[in-house]
Amino acid sequence: MTEVALSAERRTERGKEAAARLRGRGMIPAVVYGVGRENVNVALNAREVERLLASGRASGLIHLHLDEGEKKLKPTPVLIKEVQRDPVRGSVRHLDLYAVAMDHAVTTHVPIVVHGEEKRRNLGGIVQHVLHSLEISALPADIPEHVEADVSRLPVGHALQVKDLALPKGVKAVTPPEDVVVTIVAPTREKIEEAAPEAEEGAEPEVVAKAKAEEEQKGKEEK
């Protein structure tokens, strides 16, 4: 698996004004925290962060390279725990990064990717993706980029559950095993009711017109 990396620089200023200045030069404020270590405030390159989030690889292990000038530090393995976005623009405003120990299992979420839809044309049915992410427990190095849900042989009317997923070695599902991931439903046709044609304005129904004609004829005979 290709290493996923982010570059960072330490920041000493805090507060809204300092964060605004950071964003003005294309940086994003973030904090690195973890068990048994002090929190470290850092700044990340906004473009690197956006590219990483768009790549679909942000749920896995990330090697954070902290720039300390002439000091050569080992990259810190982290997981993205929270992404704060601007409610209007949608741009990233802040990241929470959790520093992990490589020999301790962690709990995180990974996306579920539906696979095999193109192979089930003869089976019919509509694929409904119900569960989009899976909570797992694994060592940081074993965290997959995603988990596949194979629907190539799933008959119509059946469902794929968490317990049916093929997980990589060393990965355990935390999400309940009975939770539904994908269902295959039969297509439904909506019945279109054709409305009866409306009579033209001023026109009389045939029965009424016939009765009126009979009354007129009866009147003539009485005369």
Steps between C-alpha positions, in 0.01 A plus 500: 500500500636842405589720795256783562679808628427855611749778566450724801664788682473584867286804588526703817227758444144409590159662469266605219725774363803269485290230330372755245858603417593135451211441263592818313833343400349164403547316828257319732531490881509155658578331830688175558407312816528151642526289812803586711609800294449875504280665242692662215350783294601480135414652164436292187508587132137551394548356151666185635214449743229551237674259260529239773134527600390479135718192434297273730814406696448730796358225724828308516838556660670831421866582556525857627832667414553789741740768378729601789761681295834323512371230732424170330200345671344164427153525346218470750235237411157661540133445416259777407242504778297809410469737206338838558367673187365842422118464508459720191807444281567141604875565528702333778552726802663269756623142547537281806784250457536204736856373548501120519737231629578252223479203737156587642170433324283803431134545410410701193256519207579398142277545192308208349527473122238299309664265250365273223194699384607464135503117532141459615310617192335160450386487864309828479393706799609836632802531730428711809811602695385531863819512713774723359771464766615222730641540850802272539775413747852435373865586542574832327706333227213258421228762450369459142412791272153351460299180535327343198142374494469247214147493355580313177309186609247645742146399389205736492336529839817417691726719717872509574577546869814607685571137592510415126782745421845363422733696730878513459718303741532668838185710455193447720159660453366704790174579322233241601516189276128508418506857362398509133759630255326448164159376389378392156142605434269427207416797278148638540274652237272784585151457363403800295130562520359657190249768584171491312479773235320804627190613320524826313371799685130548430453152355228284653545130582339259260241374751390850596479603136289194416262562791461862395418398144236254623338768714485738203345230280242418772409866524434522128275192507290644788441814299 
